Amino acid sequence: MKILIADDSRTMRRVFRTLLESMGHAPADILECNDAIEAIAMLKSIKYAVDYIVADFDMAGMENHGFLNRLKHDCPDKPIPVLLCINANQRMVASEAIKKGATMLLERPFRDGDARQKLQGIEAGLKAQKAAEASQFLKAIVSSAEAEIDLPFLMQLPSTIMKEFLQLSGRNMYQAGETIYKAGDKVDALYVVTLGDVELIPQANGSSEIIREGESFGELPFMSGERSPATARAHSMSQVVSLPRHKLAELITHQPRMSQHLSALVARRSKAMNKPPSPGNTEFSGNLSSMSFADVLQLLQVGRKTGYIALESLGRKGEIGIEGGEVRQARAENQTGEEAFYTLATWRGATFAFSSTPLKDAPNITSPTMPLLMEAMRRVDEMSRASQSPPPADGEKTLKDLF
């Protein structure tokens, strides 16, 4: 990864460089500049080829979010994540920077562990994004093969096999509602719809299936010799061709590849019939001791995600509903709405898992996410001060120790 540190303090640049190198980044991959103006010039010279930026909110060129606006203007299709360093009294002002394109806020003074956690959060998001892009690339590679598989059965056959298939098959016209065969009947031919639609009505509970032009039906009972589990009925005026068993044997003798197409057809039909319902798509999970509550919410906001964050801590369970990156619901034990959200923010060390799925219930939170997070951070700070948190562990330093 290539990282740009933009800060007018040489000490702060050294702090971040040391931290990034300890995380495994090569010194040559870490760029430095004194202010936002120099940062833009450097970025233009390397065609914005950096993975993310660490920037000081107070340096020259940051006024009126000029740096963030320029990044958004010059890189509209591929936003560059920005970790913005702020002071405690800048929280409300800096929250606007999130709307302008900043990814996360890091409040000074901070411990090495706090900064490392933020940097790891950004890098985790980048890795997930690159994995998704790679997945899309691989899907594009196989799309032509999948498109062929999705074609109706008759269209998948080579022209020579299709021609002989139709020559050996019988043809019948059916009026809408007319039965082709009933559930429990023996299926002695392979059927293909060549005009109109056919409806398969299962004998047991289940939904009907519409078979379109070019598609086959009755393959499994035909190949297995078992009785049909469904009734086949013309859904509209339909023409159906049927290839009897002895004619199929003749076709395979002339066209050996037909057996491969039949095997693939039966495999797809079996897979479709036995496919379990799709579960919710769990995108990522973790523990709030390694990734903070605010970082999780900000990553989801930047990605404009929709779904639920399930949280669990010491036997307590809670849930936050996100829609388009904005918090819309919260539930924690007997609480709902904003108070539930603030309670969940205090569950340090809780496990979390985000699943992409549409929200089910009506919103119980209407406030924007950033003010919610700011208030949550304020409450967590108050709780920390009230409990008189222990001093930094050995080896951890705050900014005050560096001056």
Long-range contacts (C-beta under 8 A, 24 or more apart in sequence): 1-25, 1-29, 1-51, 1-52, 1-123, 1-126, 2-29, 2-30, 2-31, 2-49, 2-50, 2-51, 3-29, 3-30, 3-31, 3-50, 3-51, 3-52, 3-53, 3-54, 4-31, 4-32, 4-33, 4-39, 4-42, 4-43, 4-50, 4-52, 4-53, 4-54, 5-30, 5-31, 5-32, 5-33, 5-53, 5-54, 6-32, 6-33, 6-34, 6-35, 6-36, 6-38, 6-39, 6-53, 6-54, 6-55, 6-56, 6-59, 6-67, 7-34, 7-54, 7-55, 7-56, 7-59, 7-85, 8-34, 8-35, 8-56, 8-58, 8-59, 8-60, 9-56, 11-402, 11-403, 12-56, 12-85, 12-399, 15-115, 15-399, 15-402, 16-54, 16-115, 19-112, 19-115, 19-116, 19-119, 20-119, 23-116, 23-119, 23-120, 34-59, 35-59, 35-60, 35-61, 36-60, 36-61, 36-62, 36-66, 36-67, 37-61, 39-67, 40-67, 40-70, 43-71, 43-74, 44-74, 48-74, 48-75, 48-80, 50-80, 51-80, 51-81, 51-123, 51-126, 52-80, 52-81, 52-82, 52-83, 52-103, 52-122, 52-123, 52-126, 53-80, 53-81, 53-82, 53-83, 54-82, 54-83, 54-85, 54-119, 55-82, 55-83, 55-84, 55-85, 56-85, 57-84, 57-85, 57-86, 57-87, 57-90, 57-94, 57-97, 58-87, 65-96, 65-97, 65-100, 68-97, 68-100, 68-101, 68-102, 69-100, 69-101, 71-101, 72-100, 72-101, 81-122, 81-125, 81-126, 81-302, 83-118, 83-119, 83-122, 91-374, 91-377, 92-374, 95-370, 95-371, 95-373, 95-374, 98-298, 98-301, 98-370, 99-370, 103-298, 103-299, 103-302, 104-294, 104-295, 104-298, 105-294, 108-399, 109-398, 109-399, 109-400, 110-398, 110-399, 111-392, 111-396, 111-397, 111-398, 112-395, 112-396, 112-397, 113-396, 117-290, 117-291, 117-292, 117-295, 118-295, 120-290, 120-291, 121-291, 121-292, 121-295, 121-299, 124-284, 124-291, 125-299, 125-302, 125-303, 128-283, 128-284, 149-264, 149-268, 151-214, 152-212, 152-213, 152-214, 152-215, 153-192, 153-214, 153-215, 153-216, 153-261, 153-265, 154-192, 154-194, 154-214, 154-215, 154-216, 155-214, 156-261, 157-258, 157-261, 158-257, 160-255, 161-251, 161-255, 161-257, 161-258, 161-261, 164-251, 164-254, 164-255, 165-243, 165-251, 165-258, 166-241, 168-243, 168-247, 168-248, 168-250, 168-251, 169-241, 169-242, 169-243, 169-247, 170-241, 170-242, 170-243, 170-244, 171-239, 171-240, 171-241, 172-239, 172-240, 172-242, 173-237, 173-238, 173-239, 174-198, 174-234, 174-237, 174-238, 174-239, 174-240, 175-234, 175-237, 176-234, 176-235, 176-236, 176-237, 176-238, 177-233, 177-234, 178-233, 178-234, 179-231, 179-232, 179-233, 179-234, 180-232, 180-233, 180-234, 180-240, 181-218, 181-228, 181-231, 181-232, 182-228, 182-231, 183-227, 183-228, 183-229, 183-230, 183-231, 184-227, 184-228, 185-227, 185-228, 186-221, 186-225, 186-227, 186-228, 187-218, 187-221, 187-222, 187-227, 187-228, 188-222, 188-244, 188-245, 189-218, 189-222, 189-242, 189-243, 189-244, 189-245, 190-216, 190-218, 190-219, 190-222, 190-242, 190-243, 190-248, 191-216, 191-217, 191-218, 191-232, 191-240, 191-241, 191-242, 192-216, 192-217, 192-240, 192-241, 192-242, 192-243, 193-217, 193-238, 193-239, 193-240, 194-239, 194-240, 194-241, 195-237, 195-238, 195-239, 196-234, 196-235, 196-236, 196-237, 196-238, 196-239, 197-234, 197-235, 197-236, 197-238, 198-232, 198-233, 198-234, 198-235, 198-238, 198-240, 199-232, 199-233, 199-234, 199-235, 200-230, 200-231, 200-232, 201-230, 201-231, 201-232, 201-233, 202-229, 202-230, 203-229, 203-230, 203-231, 204-229, 210-235, 216-265, 219-262, 219-265, 219-266, 219-269, 220-266, 220-269, 220-270, 220-273, 223-262, 223-266, 280-307, 280-308, 280-355, 280-356, 280-357, 281-307, 281-355, 281-356, 281-357, 282-353, 282-354, 282-355, 283-307, 283-354, 283-355, 283-356, 284-353, 284-354, 285-351, 285-352, 285-353, 285-354, 286-351, 286-352, 287-349, 287-350, 287-351, 287-352, 288-347, 288-348, 288-349, 288-350, 288-351, 288-352, 289-348, 289-349, 293-344, 293-345, 293-347, 293-376, 294-345, 294-373, 294-376, 294-377, 296-352, 296-354, 297-327, 297-369, 297-373, 298-373, 300-325, 300-354, 301-325, 301-326, 301-369, 305-354, 305-356, 306-356, 306-357, 306-358, 306-359, 307-354, 307-355, 307-356, 307-357, 307-359, 308-354, 308-355, 308-357, 308-359, 309-352, 309-353, 309-354, 310-352, 310-353, 310-354, 310-355, 311-344, 311-347, 311-350, 311-351, 311-352, 312-350, 312-351, 312-352, 313-347, 313-348, 313-349, 313-350, 313-351, 316-347, 318-343, 318-344, 318-347, 320-344, 321-359, 321-361, 321-363, 322-354, 322-359, 323-359, 323-363, 325-369, 326-368, 326-369, 327-365, 327-367, 327-369, 327-372, 328-359, 328-363, 328-364, 328-365, 329-359, 329-361, 329-363, 329-364, 329-365, 330-364, 330-365, 336-364, 337-364, 337-365, 338-365, 338-367, 338-372, 341-365, 341-372, 341-376, 342-375, 342-376, 342-379, 345-373, 345-376, 345-377, 345-379, 345-380, 346-379, 346-380, 346-383
